[in-house]
Amino acid sequence: MRSIKELKRSSRGASETSSWVFLAPLIGVLIFATAFPFAYSAYMSFFNWNWGNRFSFIGLENYANVLTNQEFWASLFRTVGFTLLAVTFETIIGFALAMVVDRAGRQAGWLRSVLIAPLMVSGIAVSLTWKIILDPTIGILPRLLGHIGIHHLNLLGDPKISLLSVSGLDTWWQTGFVFIILCAGLQALPRDPFEAAQIDGATAWKSFRYLTWPLMMPLVLLVAGIRTIDCLKLFALVFGATGGGPGQTTESVQLLAYRTGFKASQMSLSMTMMVIYVLFTVIGVVALVSISRRRRSHV
């Protein structure tokens, strides 16, 4: 008969093999949809390709052109600004709504459905719908505001507030994602510390400050990180709502790369923009993760 150690070793090997079998399709999709396009773009960034017969090796010339391009840096700062605004709004509003629903219990079940509904709509549909709603001539919202004395409101056409307005569209669209995760986190918190604090006479604010917030902070940071990565891929909302305008006040890096590649026919330069942008994003994410780990180690 086989020994217990041999049986454990064989079962462990079988489980590892089965796990790799289940992970293989996911790894294949990631390689096909992410790794290969990035590697191909990195390769093409060393050439001068215009969608036609022109295809010549130029080395690092595209990188020099992008890094000295003011439009690229301006679009990068706009993308980061949009991300900071949208993630801040979504995290604060989503957390507040999760607190309300957690306290209300089953009575606020309808609110869950209302908040999750926008997540089922695509980004381009959201942008086109709100573009019509906010249109200063035929939009419903400007007409309603006109009845209370607020006239000539052009949220998407005013250069001063257009980026803030696009951030508001993303907040309306994705706050439900933050809400549903944080609501589940609140419901999973242990109840004993809160009951003890209530017996000791702690106020609702003190319970939130010393119990709820410290316990929820890791989950809040996780959700904010996920939304940050998603917001950095800004394209559909801007493409459908403003097209990058007015002027270029809402043009993201992705939209600039699209315009460079598919309208100006400078495909290699467009790929170079996205390679540099991905590298910046990876460096930023790694830096944030390392800072978070250092803070946890000092706690």
PyMOL commands that set and color helices and strands:
alter all, ss='L'
color gray80, all
select helices_A, chain A and resi 4-44+61-67+70-120+123-133+140-146+162-187+192-199+204-231+236-241+253-263+267-298
alter helices_A, ss='H'
color red, helices_A
select strands_A, chain A and resi 47-49+55-57
alter strands_A, ss='S'
color yellow, strands_A
deselect
rebuild
show_as cartoon
